Amino acid sequence: MRLETKALLVSTLALISNLSQNVLGLEIATLTSDFNATSFSSMASTPLTYNDRVTRNVFDSEEEEREWVDSDDDANTKQANAQRNPNILIIMADDVGTGDIPFYWKSGLVKMPNISRLADRGVKFTDAYATPLCSPSRYSLLSGNFQHRGQKPGGTWNLGSDRNQFAHDQVSIAQVLRDKGGYKTHMAGKWHIGAKVHRFNNALLDYDKVLTSRDHDWSRPLEQGPQDIGFDESLISVCGIQAKPYAMFRDGLLQTKIADVKFWKKGSYNQPKGESIIQRQGEGDPDWDSTAYNQNVVEDTIAFIDKQVKNNPNQPFMSYASLGAVHGPHSPPDTYLDGTPIKGEYDTPHMDMLLEMDLAVGSLVDAIDSRGLASNTLIIFTSDNGGK
């Protein structure tokens, strides 16, 4: 494992340890290796704008760092970490720029009371950097590396015959939190950093028939999926709502029966939640509904939190809620989970999806608040890259 990756992940643990009693809202801040060996222990839970980089070495020497990351924590150490570390909720938006958020440049056209409330009670990042593309930014967030330090400089975007974007010697933040910090880890939503499809007899990958090819073994989970890089539980689509396969994977396992796979042509389809849109034809689940995607992410994340509160209340958790909003196809649902109207509330479907995004953030933050977890939960709201 590369030293710079270790440094970021170790410093991330130092960050959450130091902030164990704070509730922070971090807007539009992508963690990259710019933050190596950095601790933000001086941050308070009172509202402030963070413009200057605050740095402090976590270790006195590289040798000390290597000893820490290579050590095997015993049960007592993991239990101690679990007692002092806060929960972590990362909410990743898709194609949302600072210009879309009302309080940044006063240019936002959609009211976002929930995201604004999160900023008011926490920290707003105004000087942060992200790659201008989806897959590289997601890899940077999860690995702590610049995008060119992964498998491919431009990112790994879809299913393939090799592996995800992580290099062989790299680990994810989820893996470190789970293995070193005693966390229960979870993600729901858009994956978009690649995975390997198991194939019989080393056959070539058939991307056109990625779900129905007889050469593909869907009795086995995706290799290099979330379950292989530190996530205990996951519900993902490989490419969000924008590309095939239009199907969900639970802990790496395809949730659609092969016999039921449908070939979706480009177009619009009436579905229970609204007008679902397929912008690129391809195979998928017969019930695929792009309008339901964000609400499904919210529901799965809250279900995970509830299960954790019930079954393991003393174990910290990390949940990564990776929304489809507001990437195309812009297909807002008719209403939100609570019946709030969405479609047609603003001038464009894109703006309606920004409204849904704010409602999703509100649901997730309210889930933390209503379950008495706010005093010991770090909430991060960010985006993969700016809007188009």
C-alpha positions in Angstrom: 0.0 0.0 0.0 1.4 3.4 -1.0 2.5 5.7 1.8 0.5 8.6 0.7 -2.7 6.5 0.8 -1.9 5.4 4.3 -1.3 9.0 5.4 -4.7 10.2 4.2 -6.6 7.3 5.7 -4.8 7.6 9.0 -5.4 11.3 9.2 -9.0 10.7 8.4 -9.2 8.5 11.5 -7.5 11.2 13.5 -10.0 13.7 12.1 -13.1 11.7 13.2 -11.6 10.9 16.6 -10.9 14.6 17.2 -14.4 15.6 16.1 -16.2 12.8 18.0 -18.5 15.3 19.8 -19.1 17.6 16.8 -21.7 17.7 14.0 -20.2 19.1 10.9 -21.7 19.8 7.4 -18.9 19.9 4.9 -20.1 21.2 1.5 -18.5 20.5 -1.8 -15.2 19.2 -0.4 -13.7 16.1 -2.0 -11.0 14.4 0.0 -7.9 14.0 -2.1 -4.3 13.4 -1.2 -4.0 17.2 -0.8 -5.1 16.4 2.8 -2.4 13.9 3.6 -1.3 13.8 7.2 -3.7 16.5 8.0 -5.9 16.8 11.1 -8.7 19.3 11.4 -8.9 19.1 15.2 -9.2 22.9 15.5 -12.6 22.9 13.8 -15.6 23.6 16.1 -19.2 22.6 15.7 -20.2 26.3 15.6 -20.9 27.8 12.2 -17.7 29.0 10.4 -16.2 29.3 6.9 -13.0 27.4 6.5 -10.7 29.0 4.0 -7.2 28.3 5.2 -5.6 24.9 5.3 -4.8 23.7 8.8 -2.1 21.1 8.8 -0.5 19.0 11.5 1.5 15.8 11.2 -0.2 12.9 12.7 3.1 10.9 13.1 6.5 12.0 14.2 8.2 9.8 11.5 7.4 7.6 8.5 8.5 4.6 10.6 5.9 5.4 13.2 3.3 5.7 10.5 4.3 2.4 8.9 4.1 0.6 12.3 0.6 1.9 12.8 -0.9 1.0 9.5 0.8 -2.4 9.3 -0.2 -3.4 12.9 -3.0 -5.8 13.7 -5.2 -4.2 16.3 -6.3 -6.5 19.1 -9.9 -6.7 20.3 -9.4 -4.2 23.1 -7.9 -1.6 20.8 -10.8 -1.9 18.3 -13.3 -1.7 21.2 -11.6 1.5 22.4 -11.7 3.0 18.9 -15.4 2.1 18.7 -16.2 3.9 21.9 -14.6 7.2 20.9 -15.2 7.5 17.2 -18.2 9.2 15.7 -20.6 7.8 13.1 -19.9 9.1 9.6 -22.5 9.8 6.9 -21.2 10.9 3.5 -23.8 12.2 1.0 -22.4 12.4 -2.5 -24.4 14.4 -5.1 -23.8 14.0 -8.8 -23.0 16.8 -11.2 -23.8 19.5 -8.6 -21.6 22.6 -8.6 -21.3 25.3 -6.1 -23.4 27.6 -8.4 -26.3 25.3 -7.7 -26.1 25.8 -4.0 -27.9 29.0 -2.9 -25.5 30.2 -0.2 -22.3 30.0 -2.2 -22.6 32.6 -5.0 -26.2 33.6 -4.4 -26.8 32.1 -7.8 -28.8 29.1 -6.9 -32.3 29.1 -8.4 -33.7 26.2 -6.3 -34.5 26.6 -2.6 -32.5 24.2 -0.5 -33.5 24.6 3.1 -32.1 21.3 4.2 -28.6 21.8 2.8 -28.6 25.3 4.1 -29.6 24.1 7.5 -26.7 21.6 7.4 -24.3 24.4 6.5 -25.6 26.7 9.3 -24.9 24.1 11.9 -21.5 23.1 10.6 -18.5 24.0 8.5 -18.6 25.2 4.9 -15.6 24.4 2.7 -15.0 27.2 0.1 -11.6 26.2 -1.1 -11.4 22.5 -2.2 -10.6 20.7 -5.4 -12.1 17.8 -7.4 -11.4 16.3 -10.8 -14.0 17.5 -13.4 -15.2 14.0 -14.0 -17.4 11.5 -12.1 -15.4 8.3 -11.8 -12.0 9.9 -10.9 -13.6 12.0 -8.2 -15.3 9.0 -6.6 -12.0 7.1 -6.6 -10.2 10.0 -5.0 -12.9 10.3 -2.3 -12.7 6.6 -1.4 -8.9 6.1 -1.8 -7.4 9.5 -0.8 -5.4 9.6 -4.0 -5.2 11.8 -7.0 -7.0 10.1 -9.9 -3.8 9.3 -11.9 -2.6 7.1 -9.1 -5.3 4.5 -9.8 -5.5 1.9 -12.5 -6.3 4.4 -15.3 -5.6 8.1 -15.3 -9.0 8.9 -16.6 -10.8 6.5 -14.3 -12.4 3.1 -14.5 -16.1 3.6 -15.3 -17.9 0.4 -15.9 -17.9 -3.4 -15.6 -14.9 -5.0 -17.3 -12.6 -8.0 -17.4 -10.0 -6.6 -15.0 -10.7 -4.8 -11.7 -11.9 -1.5 -10.3 -9.9 1.8 -10.2 -8.0 0.9 -7.1 -4.4 -0.2 -7.6 -3.3 -3.5 -6.1 -1.6 -1.9 -3.1 -4.3 0.6 -2.2 -7.1 0.4 0.4 -10.2 2.4 0.8 -11.4 4.7 3.7 -14.2 2.1 4.3 -11.6 -0.7 4.8 -9.5 1.3 7.2 -12.6 2.5 9.2 -13.8 -1.1 9.4 -10.5 -2.9 10.1 -8.7 -0.3 12.2 -11.6 1.7 13.7 -14.2 -1.1 14.4 -16.8 0.5 12.1 -19.8 -1.1 10.4 -19.6 0.2 6.8 -22.3 0.6 4.2 -23.0 2.3 0.8 -26.0 2.8 -1.4 -26.3 4.2 -4.9 -23.9 5.0 -7.7 -20.6 3.1 -7.7 -18.9 4.1 -11.0 -15.3 3.0 -10.3 -15.5 -0.3 -12.1 -15.7 -4.0 -11.2 -14.9 -7.3 -12.7 -17.5 -9.7 -14.2 -16.8 -13.4 -13.5 -16.7 -15.4 -16.7 -16.7 -19.0 -17.5 -13.5 -20.4 -19.0 -11.9 -17.0 -19.2 -14.3 -16.0 -22.0 -14.2 -12.5 -23.4 -16.5 -9.9 -21.8 -19.7 -9.4 -23.8 -20.7 -5.9 -22.9 -23.7 -5.8 -25.2 -25.2 -8.7 -23.3 -23.5 -8.0 -20.0 -26.4 -9.6 -18.0 -27.6 -12.4 -20.3 -24.4 -13.7 -21.9 -24.0 -17.4 -21.1 -20.3 -16.7 -20.6 -20.9 -14.5 -17.6 -21.3 -16.1 -14.1 -23.9 -14.1 -12.2 -24.1 -16.7 -9.4 -21.0 -15.0 -8.1 -20.7 -11.4 -6.9 -18.9 -8.7 -8.7 -15.2 -8.9 -8.1 -13.7 -5.6 -6.8 -17.1 -4.4 -5.9 -17.9 -2.5 -2.7 -17.8 -5.7 -0.6 -14.2 -6.2 -1.7 -12.9 -2.8 -0.6 -14.3 -2.5 2.9 -18.1 -2.1 2.7 -19.9 -4.6 4.9 -23.2 -3.9 3.2 -24.0 -2.3 -0.2 -26.8 -1.7 -2.7 -25.4 -0.2 -5.9 -25.9 0.3 -9.6 -22.7 0.3 -11.5 -23.3 3.6 -13.4 -26.0 5.3 -11.5 -29.0 6.0 -13.7 -27.1 7.0 -16.8 -25.9 3.7 -18.4 -26.3 0.0 -18.5 -26.7 -2.3 -16.8 -29.9 -0.9 -15.4 -29.9 -3.2 -12.4 -29.0 -3.2 -8.7 -26.4 -5.3 -6.9 -26.7 -6.2 -3.3 -23.3 -6.9 -1.7 -22.0 -7.5 -5.2 -24.8 -9.9 -6.2 -27.1 -9.1 -9.1 -30.6 -8.7 -7.8 -32.3 -9.4 -11.1 -33.1 -12.9 -12.3 -31.4 -13.6 -15.7 -34.7 -14.9 -17.2 -36.4 -11.5 -16.3 -33.7 -9.2 -17.8 -35.2 -6.6 -20.2 -33.4 -4.9 -23.0 -34.3 -1.2 -22.5 -34.5 0.9 -25.7 -33.7 4.6 -25.5 -36.9 6.5 -24.5 -39.3 7.4 -21.7 -41.4 4.9 -19.7 -44.3 5.4 -17.3 -43.3 3.9 -14.0 -44.9 4.0 -10.5 -42.8 7.0 -9.4 -42.9 9.0 -12.6 -41.6 9.1 -16.1 -38.4 7.0 -16.2 -35.9 7.8 -18.9 -33.3 5.6 -20.6 -30.8 7.7 -22.5 -28.6 4.8 -23.6 -30.1 1.5 -24.6 -29.0 -1.7 -22.8 -30.0 -4.6 -20.5 -31.5 -4.1 -17.1 -34.1 -5.0 -14.6 -37.7 -5.1 -15.9 -38.8 -2.7 -13.1 -36.0 -0.2 -13.6 -37.2 3.3 -12.7 -34.8 6.2 -12.9 -37.3 8.4 -11.0 -37.1 6.2 -7.9 -33.4 6.0 -7.7 -32.6 8.7 -5.1 -35.5 7.6 -2.9 -34.3 4.0 -3.0 -30.8 5.2 -1.9 -32.4 7.2 1.0 -34.5 4.3 2.1 -31.6 1.8 2.0 -29.4 4.1 4.0 -32.0 4.7 6.7 -32.7 1.0 6.9 -29.0 0.4 7.5 -28.9 3.1 10.2 -32.0 1.6 11.9 -30.5 -1.9 11.8 -27.3 -0.6 13.3 -29.1 1.3 16.1 -31.1 -1.7 16.9 -28.5 -4.5 16.7 -25.2 -2.7 17.4 -25.9 0.6 19.1 -22.3 0.9 20.5 -20.6 0.3 17.2 -19.9 3.3 15.1 -21.0 3.2 11.5 -19.9 4.8 8.2 -22.6 5.1 5.5 -21.9 6.4 1.9 -25.1 7.6 0.3 -24.2 8.1 -3.4 -27.2 9.9 -5.1 -28.0 9.9 -8.7 -29.1 13.5 -8.5 -28.6 15.5 -10.5 -27.0 13.6 -13.3 -28.9 13.0 -16.5 -31.2 11.7 -17.6 -33.1 14.4 -15.7 -36.2 12.4 -14.6 -37.6 13.8 -11.4 -40.2 11.8 -9.6 -43.8 13.0 -9.4 -43.5 13.2 -5.6 -41.1 12.5 -2.8 -41.4 9.9 -0.1 -43.6 12.0 2.1 -45.8 13.2 -0.8 -44.1 16.5 -1.4 -44.5 17.4 -5.1 -41.3 17.5 -7.2 -42.0 17.2 -10.9 -43.0 20.5 -12.4 -42.2 22.6 -9.3 -39.5 24.5 -11.1 -38.9 25.5 -14.7 -36.8 22.5 -15.8 -36.5 18.8 -14.8 -32.9 19.6 -13.8 -34.1 22.1 -11.2 -36.7 19.6 -10.0 -34.0 17.1 -9.4 -32.1 19.7 -7.3 -35.2 20.0 -5.3 -35.3 16.2 -4.8 -31.6 16.2 -3.8 -32.3 18.7 -1.0 -35.2 16.6 0.2 -33.0 13.5 0.2 -30.4 15.3 2.3 -33.1 16.4 4.6 -34.4 12.8 5.1 -30.9 11.5 5.9 -30.0 14.3 8.3 -33.4 14.0 10.0 -32.8 10.2 10.3 -29.6 11.0 12.3 -31.4 13.7 14.4 -34.5 11.7 15.2 -32.5 8.7 16.3 -30.5 10.7 18.8 -27.3 10.3 16.8 -26.5 13.9 16.0 -24.1 14.6 18.8 -21.8 11.9 17.7 -22.1 11.9 13.9 -20.0 13.5 11.2 -22.1 14.5 8.2 -20.4 15.3 4.9 -22.2 16.6 1.9 -20.2 16.8 -1.3 -20.4 16.4 -5.1 -18.3 14.5 -7.5 -17.8 17.4 -9.9 -19.4 20.7 -10.9 -22.6 20.9 -12.9 -22.9 20.7 -16.6 
